[in-house]
Amino acid sequence: MPPAQQGPLAGVRVVEMGQLLAGPFCGQLLGDLGADVVKIEDPARGDPLRQWGRQLPEGVSLWWSVVGRNKRSVTLNLRDPEGQELAKRLIAQADVVIENFRPGTMERWGLGFEELRRENPRLVMVRVSGFGQDGPYAQRAGYGAIGEAMGGLRYVVGDPSTPPSRVGISIGDTLAAMFAAIGALAALQERQSSGQGQVVDSAIYEAVLGVMESLVPEWQVTGYQRERTGAVLPNVAPSNVYPTQDGQWLLIAANQDTVFARLAKAMDSPGLADDPRYATHGARGERQQELDDLIAGFTSGLDADELEKLLQEHGVPSGKIFRPADMFTDPQFAARKSITEVDHPTLGPVSMQNVFPRLSRTGGSIRWPGPELGAHTAEVLAGIGVDEAALQELRARGVA
């Protein structure tokens, strides 16, 4: 039996369907906060994420160990009528069902919301897709990268001298998952008064669009089009990454007048704060490159640790560009246990990011890493009346 549920969502049953990242990351977030997440996977292949990642020690996906954590794996062939019926019985006992198939797939399987709500009117159905459940693009294949492109993010990422770049993670998928999780929590809260479930429709391109700040009104009101600007925001200075003597980079954000005055003092050039060329936000913005070159000349004469210490003493916001090795040795990460160790049945202790955000009284937890395919099939199906003999028959026919 898995460890007892704990966290603010203890007692909430989630059935997760779908694969790869957008739907499963939503399930991970809910599971981290204590929900009992039952993940349905194809008996033959499981979630493809089980094979994803640049590093597969002993054939194990480290990515899966994170995204699959706190979930119970159940194998069911959803293309088989018996598998569909068993899924329907599981969902009848659930509070939330998550799916990220192409719109219409669940309906073809007899698992659309209208059908499911007949058995479970309190059900919250979370649907994550590239373009949402309606509109002319709904049936298009919609991966996270496409949502990043159409939502406006890709165009503004990178250096202006290069084609649009990408963020180094699957940010479109994870943003859609986070909006989906927020929607699920909102629907569960509303259900307390209405007694009714509803559909949460999270589109990847809209999730990306939702975090694009004032990009839309800037264009509509003034005709201003944001462009790629590399490591800086135009006219916001100084705020950039600066080289150090030992070959590292330090991010310094000193664009406010008072903070810039503190930086000037740290540089042993307090007069810069009163110099008309740099004294105001607007003036610094006009001479952004000139000012960055001046600061880079200063930072290049100090090692990163020495520079960071000096800036902190002067109250100037700064930080190293962290890689994993830095995270493992940083005292802030250690004090807050931002990275934690989880026992893995094959690999032993595996480090991964902890549960965020933190709650002061009913915090979440990582109870186990991503499980083996079908590890909980017998346990979960027993809850809907499938005994061992029946399970063996289902497995022989490729249903479970």
Beta strands, then each sheet from edge to edge (+ up, - down):
strand 1: 13-16
strand 2: 36-41
strand 3: 71-75
strand 4: 96-99
strand 5: 124-129
strand 6: 199-203
strand 7: 239-243
strand 8: 249-253
strand 9: 318-320
strand 10: 339-344
strand 11: 348-353
sheet 1: 3+ 2+ 1+ 4+ 5+ 6+
sheet 2: 7+ 8- 9+
sheet 3: 10+ 11-
end
